[in-house]
Amino acid sequence: MKVLMLSTEFYPIMTGGLGIVCYSIVRNLVQNGNEVYLLLPSRIPAYFSFRNTDDIRRMNLILITDDLKLRKELDIGKDIYHRLAMIGVSTFEYGYPEMSFQKDVLEKITRNIPFDLIHANDWGTVRTGLKLRQISYRPFLFHVHSTEFERACGYGNSDIHSLEYLGMKKADCIVTVSNATADIINKKYEIDKSRIKVVYNAYDPYTFSQYQLEDNKKHISIRNISIKKMKNKNTVIFVGRLVPQKGPHYFLEVAKKIISINRNFKFLIAGEGVLKYELQKKINNDRLDGFVTLNGFLSREALLSLYRNSQVLVLPSVYEPFGIAALEAMGFGVIPVVSRSSGILEIAKWLPSFNFWDVNLMAEFILDLFKMRSKVARLSSKSIRTARRNTWDIRIKGILKIYKNLTEYSNLFYD
């Protein structure tokens, strides 16, 4: 199978879960003998050709241009970030919101790549994906990782809604990450559920394996905090974008409640977003400076060290289509405490869950949990088992089955 993958993020160029999920899907597709061609938003037209895992590691770049000088410079440049910057792929914090290519470029891509289907991820790829479908007559799969209703905690941006609706209406198949998001698509966009397939996100230990720390001898410093030195503290973490949807302000309220009762806790927030300065102001005003730290967006290496040295992750999202950070943390034995709107509960019903606004109950649960070390050990082991039962090498089979059905159906009409 030859797949043309469209995304606005791809590890290591990412701001959140979309980039790591797309990376894991691509890597597992390639490991199963498929070829993947990746399109990212870029100033200079180019695509990435992945026929083996080494191609993915090198970000094997193919230019759609006759600029010989640029071709030569790209051959010389070995650093991935430098090569991406040369073609205008954003390596900045928020990246490009939408992919945009001229029709003649898309026609060249269609001529150069013998793809069987288009796999487009979220609203930023809809326009480009549908143009490619029109040119190539190949099936269009629209993978909805979250909707604007979920991200905005309400109606949100009408232009994004229009693009999401267009993608859903025109798609040959819609894939989403949970039944909860499928319900929103059905009710808010009036899309028949028979057109929606649910493929849950999964844990990918490979994205951490290159950073495995032998015998825990090495440690990573985040800002001025040595993670290894936190072992004498009860460590509670938040990992996610600092936006209203993710509920980081509720995390601070939980921290404040716990610290008022037991000061032997450390709270770390990993992520970037529009609420960053507001959260820092609240930390200062509530005198939480010595207990709560904003750490910004973490590399996979730093995230690995954070997970290994933490006990509890709090995910108090107002809307959480799935919750990939929770599943990743579970792979290291971290116990997630999640809001009842979290899609991950569909594969891990046993997780401690609360209404996102009920900070008192969340705080009480965490305080009680640390009084019972045997319960911490039991839930930690359960976290690891759950993560190992939900890996991408298992989940990719569902995506391949959808691909097979799509291409067989389209061949009846176009071949």
Number of C-alpha atoms within 10 A of each C-alpha: 17 20 22 26 24 27 25 27 29 22 18 15 20 19 24 20 19 20 18 20 21 19 19 25 20 24 27 19 26 21 14 15 12 17 19 24 23 23 23 24 25 20 14 15 22 22 23 20 19 25 19 17 15 11 15 20 11 13 19 16 22 14 15 15 13 8 9 9 9 14 14 10 12 20 11 10 13 11 10 16 15 14 18 20 14 17 18 16 23 21 17 11 12 14 15 17 12 16 19 19 15 10 13 9 14 20 14 13 21 17 12 10 15 14 19 21 24 26 24 28 25 23 30 22 27 27 19 20 29 23 16 22 19 12 14 20 18 22 26 26 26 29 26 24 20 23 24 18 19 19 19 15 15 11 12 14 12 10 11 15 18 13 17 23 20 16 26 25 17 15 22 18 22 26 25 25 22 26 19 20 25 25 16 17 24 16 12 14 16 13 18 13 14 9 15 22 19 18 18 24 27 26 26 24 16 12 17 16 12 10 14 13 16 7 6 11 7 10 16 16 13 19 11 8 13 12 20 18 11 15 12 10 15 19 21 25 25 25 28 26 23 24 18 18 19 25 24 26 20 21 27 21 19 23 24 21 17 20 19 8 11 10 14 12 18 20 26 23 24 21 20 22 16 11 16 17 13 11 16 16 12 15 20 12 10 12 12 17 13 12 17 22 20 20 17 19 21 17 10 16 17 19 20 21 23 27 23 18 23 25 24 26 25 26 28 30 28 22 27 25 26 27 24 23 17 26 27 23 27 27 25 22 27 28 28 25 20 25 27 20 19 24 24 25 18 14 16 15 10 12 19 18 21 19 15 22 18 14 21 12 15 28 20 14 15 18 18 12 15 14 10 10 11 11 13 18 15 12 21 21 17 20 25 19 14 19 23 18 13 19 19 23 17 14 18 22 15 15 16 15 10 17 22 14 11 19 17 11 13 16 13 8 8 11 6
